[in-house]
Amino acid sequence: MTTKNIRYTIESLDIVKTDLLDPLEYQYKSLRDIDIIIKQPEYTSVCPMTGLPDTGCITIQYRPDKKIIELKSLKLYLLQYRNVGIFYEHAVNRILDDLVAVLEPKHMEVTGDFTARGGITTKVTAVYEGKNDSL
């Protein structure tokens, strides 16, 4: 039996584009606040040190101000990470930064709950506190 060398390219974070994210107007912005929780249980990226796949659940929890995210656009945005070499901590922060830039929410948290590799699990949360409305 012969073995084949399987080769693949670890992509740079530069391939992740925010123009895929499609914000929609939150029609109840002047009536009430809501909290939105979105889970993507099939998030994947690549360990930049080993090239091994990293998988986990990305949870986005936010309180919109004027905009909400269209879910298909979010799915397509997150799929861009599939072959990107990125550490867990950096991925969670980058997702938070990109979503805050597009949505300008009152509050947002992004949590990555990553599956065990080598017997170690990792859970990372990054938080955006929002603008101070009293200023």
N, C-alpha and C positions, 0 to 999 in steps of 0.2 A: 504494500500500500504506500502510495506516495502522498506526501503532505504538500500543500500549497501555502505559500506565503500570502496571507491576507493582509492587504495594506489599505489604509484609509487615512484621510487627512483630518487632523484636528484643526477646526476652523478658528479664526480669530473672532473676538467679540465685535469687531468692526462690521461683521455681516448682519448683526441684529439692528434692524431699522424700526424706528418708532412711527414712521409714516403709515404703517399698517394699522395702527391703533385708531379706531374710529369713535370719537366721543359723540354722544347724543345729548340733546338738551334734557335736563331733568325738569319735567313739567310741573312738579309740585314743590319747586324750590322755595316759593314764598309761603307755602302752607305748613310744611312740617319737615323735620329731619327724619331720615331713614338711615339704617345701617344695612349695608350690602355685604354679603359674604359669598365669595366665589372660590371654588376649589377645583384645582386641576390635578387629579391624582396620578396622571401619567407623564409628569414632567421628566425630561431627560436632558442631560448634557454630558460632557466628557471630563474626566479628571485631567487637568493639564500636566500632571506629573507622570501618570502611568498610562494615560490613554484609555483607561477602563471606563465603561459607562457609569454614570451617576443617575440614579432615579429617585423620585420622591413625589411628595404632594406639595404643591404650592397653594397656599391659602391667602387670598387677598380680601381684607376686610376694610371697608371704608365708609365714610359719611360724606356723600356728595354735597357740593355747593351748587353749582349750576350745570354740571355735566356728569353723565354716567357713561360707562364703557359699553360698547356694542360687543356682545360675547363672541361672535365669530371672529371679529378682528383681534380680540384678546387671544383666542386660541391660535390663530395664525402667527401672532407676535411670539407667543411662547414656543411654538414649534421651531422657530428660528434657532433656539438654543440647542437643538438636537445634536449637532456635531461640534459645538463650541467648547473649547477647553477653558473652563472657568471653575474656580473654587466656590463651594456652597455660599460662603459669606459674601463673596463678590456678586454672585448671581442674585441673591435676595436683595441686596442694596441696589443693584442696577435696575431690577424690575421695579422696585419702589420709586427710584428716581425718574424712570421713564414714565410711569403712570401718573406720578405727581405733576410732572411737566405737562402732560396732556390733559389731565382732568382738573387740576387745581382743587383738590378736595378739602373739606374742613379737617379731616383726619384720615389717616390710612396706615394700615399695618400689612406687611407682607411676611409670611412665615413659610419657610421651607422645612418640611419634615422628611428627611432623607432616609432611604432604606439602608439597612446595615451592610457594611462592606468591611471585611476583616473583623467582624464581631463588634464594630462600633457604630452606633447610630448618632446622628447629628440633627439638631433642630435649631434653626436660626430665625430670629425675628428682627426686622428693621421697622422703625416707626417714624412716621411723619406727623408732627403735632399740629400742623396747620397754622394758619395765620392768626395773629392775635387780633380779635375783633374789637377789643376795647381801645385800640389806638386811633 
